[in-house]
Amino acid sequence: MVDLVSQYEKMQDEIDEAIISVVRSSAYINGPEVKAFQAELEAYLDVKHVIPCANGTDALQIAMMALGLKPGDEVITANFTYVATAEVIALLGLTPVLVDVNPITFNIEPEAIRKAITPKTRAIVPVHLFGQCAPMEEILEIAREHGLFVIEDTAQAIGAEYTFSDGRVAKAGTMGDIGATSFFPSKNLGCYGDGGAMFTQKDAYADMLRSVANHGQSRQYYHDNVGVNSRLDSIQAAILRIKLRRLDEYNAARQATAAYYDKAFAEIEEISCPARCGNSTHVFHQYTMILNGVDRDGLKEHLAQMGIPMMIYYPVPLHLQKAYRDERYKQGDFPVTEMLCERVASLPMQTELDEEQMEHITWGVKSYLKAVHI
Ligand SMILES: *Cc1c(COP(=O)(O)O)cnc(C)c1O
């Protein structure tokens, strides 16, 4: 799905030098590279504070801890997402309240959020799924009306831009109270190991996030809160600084691949290409199609024989996952999520695909559909 070695080879000297320089500096934790990356990402996102941490799952957890969410509090999130979002809610003893998504954009549905609000609701966690922003204007409005926190899960959408109806443009992760992202290698901005970060415009939240991520301490050996230990390594920060300079170029390469796939499948009834929702750019963490009346396993097998990976993000809705089954929910309660889990398929999406590979991939898909027709 992702060719990170070819990407590395194009900047090998720069990366090797940066890694060796950190090794020689011995500033492995919280070194100058981490501070520099933090400042550069703040400038890129136009956000007041970036607080690096160990991974995207931690970023979500630390955000919820920093906002003071307590066991029993209800947190609304999308049912159609990666498990990490719901996992940290459950881990903190909060109650995950799942809502259905939009069948065209795959993102959380504002009307469904409204219906899910109770007196116990404290926060909404929209996920900018596959690289396109959730409807933030509506979500922020709901949050304002009901006094709720908004934590954006922007692990798949770093660099995406959202335009509000008054023309204001903001980057994914900078619109809610806190944004949480991941630098897992295959993400749009990925390092060579684990990494993550939180974003916020508010000084008070930034102080709290820094404290929680660092054993709850206010100054060394003074612990005001129960915290965790979650840090970004200096080596990863050095790599991220180099890749951040190329992020817009990488996202443009993903968009060009998406445009190629769109064009190749434009006339094919069995494929609904990913929709663009107008007020957000799409940075294509994944190119996820909806298959109409196609044997998905058959297509996957056919592509595998041609050496083409196809992935299902995600095959099982959260409410039907063994760990998250709950008497509040049953099969059929989330018709859109359940339909998507049965019909979505994601094609290879990364920064290094050339025309020949894209041609091979699209031919692979088309040849299966044609073969089935005969
Ligand atoms: C990757 C991802 C995460 C978790 O990030 P890690 O760095 O793997 O912990 C959380 N939410 C979403 C939507 C993701 O895609």
The ligand as an ORCA input file, in Angstrom:
! r2SCAN-3c Opt
* xyz 0 1
  C      -3.540      6.141     13.090
  C      -4.740      6.653     13.772
  C      -4.776      6.855     15.157
  C      -3.700      6.385     16.091
  O      -2.420      6.780     15.836
  P      -1.189      5.917     16.408
  O      -0.018      6.802     16.207
  O      -1.138      4.671     15.613
  O      -1.449      5.652     17.848
  C      -5.905      7.432     15.712
  N      -6.961      7.774     14.954
  C      -6.984      7.558     13.627
  C      -8.191      7.971     12.854
  C      -5.881      6.987     12.989
  O      -5.925      6.788     11.671
*
